[in-house]
Structure formats: structure tokens, C-alpha cells
Amino acid sequence: MIMGHFNSWVVIILMMIGLYIVIAQGNLIKKLVGLTLFQTSVFIFYISMANVDGATAPILAQGITSYSNPLPHALILTAIVVGIATTAVGLSLVVRIKAAYGSIEEDEIEATDKQEG
């Protein structure tokens, strides 16, 4: 039973690891890594849900009756590009935060903010 749902278990484990990293870590870079893991688990989930056993690409040919829908795969390719761009923006914000506060740890940034404000 467990091996029959291997993709689902991989998705759940990656999602929980990513969520734990985002919640438990104070380092902004580690939070970005956690978000990326979480995002990757969603990609794997959509791709594994779009898989049809015994289906082929949607090209008309003799003797083929089952076709696989290419739309989820195309959407995931777009989501990967958007995810990379979002991660790049997040990293650039971390660089600016480091320059402004001298740290990328949440606690130190908050303490600096309270002292100044």
C-alpha cells in the first residue's frame, strides 16, 4: 500500500520539510530554501496527478486510444520559471536586508528595528 502511493508520500514529506524549515528557521536564506522545497513538492504533485498509465502524447496515430493531457506539464514549466524569478527577487531582498541591517537573522533584524523605532 505504501509503495503504491510513492509519489504522494514524496510530496507529503517534501511539503512538510519545507513548511517546517519556513516556520522553525530564523535565517532568511533558509526560509527561501524551505519555500523552494514546498514549491517543488507542489510541482511533483501536479505532474504525478497528470500521469496517465498507458497513455501517449496527444498525436493522432493508428491503434492509440489513450492520450495524456499536456496542459499540466506546460503549466508546471511556467510555474518553474515564475518560481525561479520569485526566488531571485527574494534573494535580492535578502541582500538589501543584509546591507540595511547587517544580518539575515529575523531576531536580530527585529531587535535592530525596535532600537531604531
Secondary structure per residue as TSV (DSSP state, phi and psi in degrees):
chain	resnum	aa	ss	phi	psi
A	1	M	-	360.0	-42.1
A	2	I	T	-67.0	-42.5
A	3	M	G	-72.1	-21.7
A	4	G	G	-69.6	-22.3
A	5	H	G	-118.2	39.8
A	6	F	H	-58.2	-45.3
A	7	N	H	-61.4	-39.4
A	8	S	H	-64.6	-40.4
A	9	W	H	-66.7	-39.1
A	10	V	H	-63.0	-43.2
A	11	V	H	-61.9	-46.3
A	12	I	H	-63.4	-44.9
A	13	I	H	-64.9	-46.7
A	14	L	H	-62.2	-40.4
A	15	M	H	-64.7	-43.0
A	16	M	H	-69.9	-37.3
A	17	I	H	-63.7	-45.7
A	18	G	H	-62.3	-43.6
A	19	L	H	-64.0	-41.8
A	20	Y	H	-61.7	-43.1
A	21	I	H	-62.6	-43.2
A	22	V	H	-63.2	-40.4
A	23	I	H	-78.6	-42.4
A	24	A	H	-86.4	-25.2
A	25	Q	-	-92.1	146.0
A	26	G	-	-101.1	-12.1
A	27	N	B	-79.2	129.2
A	28	L	H	-67.2	-34.4
A	29	I	H	-65.3	-42.8
A	30	K	H	-64.2	-35.5
A	31	K	H	-63.8	-40.5
A	32	L	H	-64.4	-38.2
A	33	V	H	-64.4	-41.2
A	34	G	H	-62.8	-41.8
A	35	L	H	-63.8	-37.9
A	36	T	H	-66.2	-40.5
A	37	L	H	-62.8	-43.6
A	38	F	H	-60.5	-44.2
A	39	Q	H	-63.5	-41.1
A	40	T	H	-62.4	-38.5
A	41	S	H	-64.6	-35.7
A	42	V	H	-67.2	-39.9
A	43	F	H	-60.2	-46.6
A	44	I	H	-62.4	-39.4
A	45	F	H	-60.0	-49.8
A	46	Y	H	-65.6	-40.7
A	47	I	H	-66.7	-40.9
A	48	S	H	-71.3	-28.9
A	49	M	H	-72.4	-27.5
A	50	A	H	-82.6	-11.3
A	51	N	-	-71.5	130.2
A	52	V	-	-117.9	120.4
A	53	D	T	-64.2	129.6
A	54	G	T	80.4	3.5
A	55	A	-	-93.0	157.4
A	56	T	B	-120.0	178.9
A	57	A	-	-62.8	150.6
A	58	P	S	-75.5	66.4
A	59	I	-	-119.1	124.0
A	60	L	-	-66.0	127.4
A	61	A	-	-152.6	162.2
A	62	Q	T	-68.8	134.8
A	63	G	T	84.2	-3.6
A	64	I	-	-99.7	125.3
A	65	T	-	-117.5	-16.4
A	66	S	-	-116.1	123.2
A	67	Y	B	-118.3	150.1
A	68	S	-	-98.1	139.9
A	69	N	-	-79.4	121.8
A	70	P	-	-82.7	-10.0
A	71	L	H	-60.9	-45.7
A	72	P	H	-59.6	-37.3
A	73	H	H	-68.0	-39.4
A	74	A	H	-65.9	-39.6
A	75	L	H	-65.7	-37.4
A	76	I	H	-68.6	-37.2
A	77	L	H	-59.8	-42.2
A	78	T	H	-64.3	-42.1
A	79	A	H	-64.8	-33.7
A	80	I	H	-64.4	-44.0
A	81	V	H	-63.0	-44.3
A	82	V	H	-64.3	-39.1
A	83	G	H	-63.0	-40.8
A	84	I	H	-65.7	-42.0
A	85	A	H	-64.0	-41.3
A	86	T	H	-65.3	-40.4
A	87	T	H	-64.3	-39.3
A	88	A	H	-63.2	-41.3
A	89	V	H	-64.8	-42.2
A	90	G	H	-60.7	-42.5
A	91	L	H	-66.1	-37.5
A	92	S	H	-67.1	-35.5
A	93	L	H	-65.1	-38.1
A	94	V	H	-63.8	-39.1
A	95	V	H	-62.4	-43.7
A	96	R	H	-65.7	-39.7
A	97	I	H	-64.2	-40.7
A	98	K	H	-62.0	-41.1
A	99	A	H	-68.3	-36.9
A	100	A	H	-79.6	-39.4
A	101	Y	H	-108.2	-16.4
A	102	G	S	80.5	9.9
A	103	S	-	-155.9	159.6
A	104	I	-	-119.4	14.5
A	105	E	B	-91.8	131.1
A	106	E	H	-56.8	-43.6
A	107	D	H	-63.1	-43.3
A	108	E	H	-68.4	-37.4
A	109	I	H	-65.2	-44.1
A	110	E	H	-64.3	-40.9
A	111	A	H	-64.9	-40.2
A	112	T	H	-65.0	-39.8
A	113	D	H	-63.5	-41.1
A	114	K	H	-67.5	-36.5
A	115	Q	H	-67.5	-38.6
A	116	E	H	-79.1	-30.2
A	117	G	-	-98.9	360.0
